[in-house]
Amino acid sequence: MWFEILPSVIIVMASVAVPHGIAYIFNKVLNGNMYRRDVTEMDQKLQYLRDVRLTNDAYKMAGLENIPDGSDEEDDCEFEEIEEECDEEEES
């Protein structure tokens, strides 16, 4: 009958859903948030701020096409200011 396929469907659905749940739990335990992004270290904080600057959304995927080719003086100043602010936070 038709209900004989239910165990197979349940196994397939569970094998698809379980990795997402495990990833959520691991990220919540290890990073303190449900996303993979962790901003406790300086390098990761700068990557987070770079993504926010380029796409206005830290969780939107952005490739190399979104990074400007030339280096503007304004961008360099912003990066240096951010780095100085982060250094001040670490000292205090």
N, C-alpha and C positions, 0 to 999 in steps of 0.2 A: 504494500500500500504506500501512499504518499508520505506517511509519517515515518517511514523507515529512513528517509533521507535527513531527518532532523538531527540525529547525533553528528553526522558529518558536517552539516551546516553550523552547528554549535561549535564544533572543534575548529573549523576554519575561521569563524567570526572571533573566537577567543584568541586564536593565534595572531590575528590581525590587530586586535584591540589591546592585548596584554603589553606589548612593547611600549605603546604610548603611555599607558598607566605607570609602568615601571620607570620610564624616563621622567615622568612628572614627579614621582616619589623621590627618585635619586636627586634630581635637581632641587627639589624642595628641601631635602635633608642636607645636601652638600653645599648648595649655593644660597639657600634661604629664600629663593624665589622659584617659581615654576618654570622659568625660562633657562636656557643654557647660559645666557650672558651673566657674568659675575664681575662686579666692579670693585672688588676688594683690593686688587693690586693696581699699581700705577699704569702699567701697560694696557691692561684691560679697560681701565677708566678712560684712557686716551682714545682707545679704539671706539668705545661707546660714544664719546663726545664727537669723534670724527664722523661716525654714522649719523648722529643727530645733525651735525653741520651740513652734511652732504644731502641727506634725504628728508630731514625734519622728522624722521621716525627711526628710532634705534632698532626696531625689530623688522624693518623692511629690508629685504635683500638688495644690496647695491654692489654692482661689479666695478671693474676698472673703468668702464665707460662714464661713470659718474664722477670720477676724480679729474679735476682740471689738469690740462697738460702743463701750462706754465705756472711758475710760482709767483703769486702776487705778494707784494709787500704787506698788504692788509692781512692776508691769510697767515703769513709768518708771524705777524704781531699777535693775532688772535691765538695762535698755537703757543707762543711764548707766554702770553698772559695766562692762558689756561694752565700751562705747566707750572708757572709761578704760584698760582692759586692752589694747585694741588700740593706743591711743595710746602706751602704755608700750613695747609691742613694737616699734613703728615708731621710737621714739627710740633704742632700744638696738641 
